[in-house]
């Protein structure tokens, strides 16, 4: 059953539960062409654009955090999991990080994080904001909303009654290292930056020393929202540890299930990291539910690579609630 409050479980407790029941699977590395040797990571899952699959990814040189988002198409002859993705030069390049998408009505809603450089200290980032665009397809995207300064992990989902569910992730005085908020809006048009700032927090999700956010929201068959997100902590050396997690939320009562981990970095092959403190990091990019009890989870890894892994569909159990 769904509950309103839980005593938050730590990353360590969640990891113990996950490792105890994990089915063994290893992720496959995604390869990208047309990026001049730059890294591609923090990807979306593949999604249909005018009937053909595309995938958006953060493209960036190893020694900088100033990146762009490019759109890729699967190369001919590549299978679902293997093979390479090629930049589609006909689609726009966006000055963003960490892309995401959803569908609301007939429209594609696409977003990412825009970083703002410190003019006094070139090469340093002074702020960031989440930028949303909408359109019939990728080529037709037009910006329509900018989130509050210094907020990432804002995500939207169309609910069963047509309303829009919005997940937020304040940090600082309201959210500490990062907590998840939620509110409902009647339509995309009425969502404002103030609404996002003022959204109430979902209580009892994270201890104050840890943090998390929503990465993708799925409307489930029973009207609940299945959330793919992340939970993270710093160790004593200042290294970051990020895990993929899910939970389900009742958008009307805010009752929710406990968090559960669905993947960690060691589920994927070893590979390079952007920095030493990012080795044990995966970014929950997106989840494709296959309809046969499995799901394909797309992740960025160690701020340097991207992978896909087939796992038991973690949202299925929520549809039986």
For each residue, the residues with C-beta under 8 A, 3 or more apart:
1: 321
2: 224 248 250 253 255 256 257 321
3: 6 255 256 257 258
4: 253 254 255 256
5: 203 204
6: 3 9 204 205 256 258
7: 204
8: 204 205 206 207 210
9: 6 13 14 258 259
10: 13 14 207 210 233
11: 14 15 210 231 232 233 241 243
12: 15 16
13: 9 10 16 17
14: 9 10 11 17 18 231 243 245 259 260 261
15: 11 12 18 19 243 261 264
16: 12 13 19 20
17: 13 14 20 21 260 261
18: 14 15 21 22 243 260 261 262 264
19: 15 16 22
20: 16 17
21: 17 18
22: 18 19 267
23: 311 312
24:
25: 267 309 310 311
26: 267 268 269 309
27: 263 267 268 269 297 299 307 308 309
28: 81 82 307 308 309
29: 268 269 271 305 306 307
30: 40 43 55 84 85 298 305 306 307 308
31: 83 84 85
32: 35 40 57 59 72 84 85 86 87 306
33: 75 84 85 86 87
34: 70 72 86 87 89
35: 32 38 39 40 59 70 87
36:
37:
38: 35 59 60 61 62
39: 35 59 60 61 62 274 303 304 305
40: 30 32 35 43 57 58 59 70 72 305 306
41: 57 58 60 283 300 301 302 303 304 305 306
42: 57 58 97 98 99 283 285 300 303 306
43: 30 40 55 56 57 58 99 285 286 298 299 300 306
44: 47 55 56 57 99 100 101 285 286 298
45: 55 216 285 286 287 288 296 298
46: 53 54 55 74 288 298
47: 44 53 54 55 101 286
48: 51 52 53 54
49: 52 53 54 71 91 108 137 138
50: 137
51: 48
52: 48 49 73
53: 46 47 48 49 73 74
54: 46 47 48 49 71 72 73 88 91 138
55: 30 43 44 45 46 47 71 72 73 74 85 298
56: 43 44 69 70 71 72 99 101 110 112
57: 32 40 41 42 43 44 69 70 72 85 99 306
58: 40 41 42 43 67 68 69 96 97 98 99 300
59: 32 35 38 39 40 67 68 69 70
60: 38 39 41 64 65 66 67 68 97
61: 38 39 64
62: 38 39 272 274 304
63:
64: 60 61 67 123
65: 60 97 115 125
66: 60 115 117 123
67: 58 59 60 64 96 97
68: 58 59 60 93 94 95 96
69: 56 57 58 59 93 94 95 96 97 99 112
70: 34 35 40 56 57 59 87 88 91 93
71: 49 54 55 56 87 88 91 92 138
72: 32 34 40 54 55 56 57 85 86 87 88
73: 52 53 54 55 85 86 88
74: 46 53 55 78 83 84 85 86
75: 33 78 83 84 85 86
76:
77: 83
78: 74 75 82 83 84 85
79: 82 83
80: 296
81: 28 296 308 310
82: 28 78 79
83: 31 74 75 77 78 79
84: 30 31 32 33 74 75 78
85: 30 31 32 33 55 57 72 73 74 75 78
86: 32 33 34 72 73 74 75
87: 32 33 34 35 70 71 72
88: 54 70 71 72 73 91
89: 34
90: 139
91: 49 54 70 71 88 138 139
92: 71 138 139 141
93: 68 69 70
94: 68 69 99 112
95: 68 69 114
96: 58 67 68 69 99 111 112 113 114 131
97: 42 58 60 65 67 69 112 113 114 115 128
98: 42 58 112 113 152 283
99: 42 43 44 56 57 58 69 94 96 110 111 112
100: 44 110 111 112 155 215 216 285 286
101: 44 47 56 108 109 110 111
102: 109 155 156 157 158 216 217
103: 106 107 108 109 158
104: 107 109 134 156 158 164 188
105: 158
106: 103 136
107: 103 104 134 135 136
108: 49 101 103 134 135 136 137 138 141
109: 101 102 103 104 132 133 134 156 188
110: 56 99 100 101 132 133 134 135 138 141
111: 96 99 100 101 130 131 132 133 154
112: 56 69 94 96 97 98 99 100 130 131
113: 96 97 98 128 129 130 131 152
114: 95 96 97 128 129 130 131 146
115: 65 66 97 125 127 128
116: 125 126 127 128 129
117: 66 122 123 124 125 126
118: 121 122 124 125 126
119: 122
120:
121: 118 124 126
122: 117 118 119
123: 64 66 117
124: 117 118 121
125: 65 115 116 117 118 128
126: 116 117 118 121
127: 115 116 149 150
128: 97 113 114 115 116 125 149 150 152
129: 113 114 116 146 147 148 149 150 151
130: 111 112 113 114 146 147 151 152 153 154
131: 96 111 112 113 114 143 145 146 147
132: 109 110 111 143 144 145 146 147 154 156
133: 109 110 111 141 142 143 144
134: 104 107 108 109 110 141 142 144 188
135: 107 108 110 138 139 140 141 142
136: 106 107 108 140
137: 49 50 108 140 141
138: 49 54 71 91 92 108 110 135 141
139: 90 91 92 135
140: 135 136 137
141: 92 108 110 133 134 135 137 138
142: 133 134 135
143: 131 132 133 146
144: 132 133 134 188
145: 131 132 188 191 193
146: 114 129 130 131 132 143 193
147: 129 130 131 132 151 154 193 196
148: 129 151 170 193 196 197
149: 127 128 129
150: 127 128 129 171 172
151: 129 130 147 148 154 168 169 170 171 196 197
152: 98 113 128 130 169 213
153: 130 167 168 169 178 180 213 214 215 229
154: 111 130 132 147 151 166 167 168 169 196
155: 100 102 166 167 214 215 216 217
156: 102 104 109 132 164 165 166 167 188 191 217
157: 102 164 165 167 217 218 219 225
158: 102 103 104 105 162 163 164 165 219
159: 162 163 164 165 184 219 223 225 251
160: 219 223
161:
162: 158 159 187
163: 158 159 184 185 186 187 251
164: 104 156 157 158 159 184 185 186 187 188 191
165: 156 157 158 159 182 183 184 217 225 251
166: 154 155 156 182 183 184 185 191 195 196 199
167: 153 154 155 156 157 180 181 182 213 214 217 227
168: 151 153 154 180 181 182 183 196 197 199
169: 151 152 153 154 175 178 179 180 181 213 214
170: 148 151 174 175 178 179 181 197 201
171: 150 151 174 175 176 177 178 211
172: 150 175 176
173:
174: 170 171 179 201
175: 169 170 171 172 178 179 181 201 211
176: 171 172 179 208 211
177: 171 206 208 209 210 211
178: 153 169 170 171 175 206 211 212 213
179: 169 170 174 175 176 201 202 205 206 211 212
180: 153 167 168 169 201 202 205 212 213 214 229
181: 167 168 169 170 175 199 200 201 202
182: 165 166 167 168 199 200 202 249 251 254
183: 165 166 168 195 198 199 200
184: 159 163 164 165 166 251
185: 163 164 166 188 190 191 195
186: 163 164 190
187: 162 163 164 190 191
188: 104 109 134 144 145 156 164 185 191
189:
190: 185 186 187 195
191: 145 156 164 166 185 187 188 195 196
192: 195 196
193: 145 146 147 148 196 197
194: 197 198
195: 166 183 185 190 191 192 198 199
196: 147 148 151 154 166 168 191 192 193 199
197: 148 151 168 170 193 194
198: 183 194 195
199: 166 168 181 182 183 195 196
200: 181 182 183
201: 170 174 175 179 180 181
202: 179 180 181 182 205 249 254 256
203: 5
204: 5 6 7 8
205: 6 8 179 180 202 212 247 259
206: 8 177 178 179 210 211 212 231
207: 8 10 210
208: 176 177
209: 177 233 234
210: 8 10 11 177 206 207 231 232 233
211: 171 175 176 177 178 179 206 231 232 233
212: 178 179 180 205 206 229 230 231 232 245 259
213: 152 153 167 169 178 180 229 230
214: 153 155 167 169 180 217 227 228 229
215: 100 153 155 228 229 230 283 284 285 286
216: 45 100 102 155 227 228 229 284 285 286 287
217: 102 155 156 157 165 167 214 225 226 227 228
218: 157 225 226 227 228 287 289 315
219: 157 158 159 160 223 225 226
220: 223 224 225 226 248 315 318 319
221: 319
222: 318 319 321
223: 159 160 219 220 250 251
224: 2 220 248 249 250 251 318 319 321
225: 157 159 165 217 218 219 220 248 249 250 251
226: 217 218 219 220 246 248 314 315 318 319
227: 167 214 216 217 218 246 247 248 249
228: 214 215 216 217 218 244 245 246 262 284 286 287 297 314
229: 153 180 212 213 214 215 216 244 245 246 247 284
230: 212 213 215 242 243 244 245 282 283 284
231: 11 14 206 210 211 212 242 243 245 259 261
232: 11 210 211 212 240 241 242 243 281
233: 10 11 209 210 211 240 241
234: 209 238 239 240 241
235: 238 239 241
236:
237: 277
238: 234 235 277
239: 234 235 276 277 278 279 280
240: 232 233 234 277 278 280 281
241: 11 232 233 234 235 280 281
242: 230 231 232 265 280 281 282 283
243: 11 14 15 18 230 231 232 261 263 264 282
244: 228 229 230 261 262 263 264 282 284 297 299
245: 14 212 228 229 230 231 259 260 261 262 284
246: 226 227 228 229 259 260 262 314 315
247: 205 227 229 256 257 258 259 260
248: 2 220 224 225 226 227 256 257 315 318 321
249: 182 202 224 225 227 254 255 256
250: 2 223 224 225 253 254 255 256
251: 159 163 165 182 184 223 224 225 254
252:
253: 2 4 250
254: 4 182 202 249 250 251
255: 2 3 4 249 250
256: 2 3 4 6 202 247 248 249 250
257: 2 3 247 248 260 318 321
258: 3 6 9 247
259: 9 14 205 212 231 245 246 247
260: 14 17 18 245 246 247 257 314
261: 14 15 17 18 231 243 244 245 264
262: 18 228 244 245 246 297 311 314
263: 27 243 244 267 268 282 284 297 299 309 311
264: 15 18 243 244 261 267 280 282
265: 242 268 279 280 281 282 301 302
266:
267: 22 25 26 27 263 264 309
268: 26 27 29 263 265 271 282 299 301 307 309
269: 26 27 29 307
270:
271: 29 268 301 302 304 305
272: 62 302 304 305
273: 276 278 279 281 302 303 304
274: 39 62 278 302 303 304
275: 278 303
276: 239 273 279
277: 237 238 239 240
278: 239 240 273 274 275 281 302 303 304
279: 239 265 273 276 302
280: 239 240 241 242 264 265 302
281: 232 240 241 242 265 273 278 301 302 303
282: 230 242 243 244 263 264 265 268 299 300 301 302
283: 41 42 98 215 230 242 299 300 301 303
284: 215 216 228 229 230 244 245 263 287 297 299
285: 42 43 44 45 100 215 216 297 298 299 300 306
286: 43 44 45 47 100 215 216 228 297 298
287: 45 216 218 228 284 295 296 297 298 314 315
288: 45 46 295 296 298
289: 218 295 313 315
290: 293 294 295 296 310 313
291:
292:
293: 290 312 313 316
294: 290 310 311 312 313
295: 287 288 289 290 310 311 312 313 314 315
296: 45 80 81 287 288 290 308 309 310 311
297: 27 228 244 262 263 284 285 286 287 308 309 310 311
298: 30 43 44 45 46 55 285 286 287 288 306 307 308
299: 27 43 244 263 268 282 283 284 285 306 307 308 309
300: 41 42 43 58 282 283 285 303 305 306
301: 41 265 268 271 281 282 283 304 305 306 307
302: 41 265 271 272 273 274 278 279 280 281 282 305
303: 39 41 42 273 274 275 278 281 283 300
304: 39 41 62 271 272 273 274 278 301
305: 29 30 39 40 41 271 272 300 301 302
306: 29 30 32 40 41 42 43 57 285 298 299 300 301
307: 27 28 29 30 268 269 298 299 301
308: 27 28 30 81 296 297 298 299
309: 25 26 27 28 263 267 268 296 297 299
310: 25 81 290 294 295 296 297
311: 23 25 262 263 294 295 296 297 314
312: 23 293 294 295 316
313: 289 290 293 294 295 316
314: 226 228 246 260 262 287 295 311 317
315: 218 220 226 246 248 287 289 295 318 319
316: 293 312 313 319 320
317: 314 320 321
318: 220 222 224 226 248 257 315 321
319: 220 221 222 224 226 315 316
320: 316 317
321: 1 2 222 224 248 257 317 318
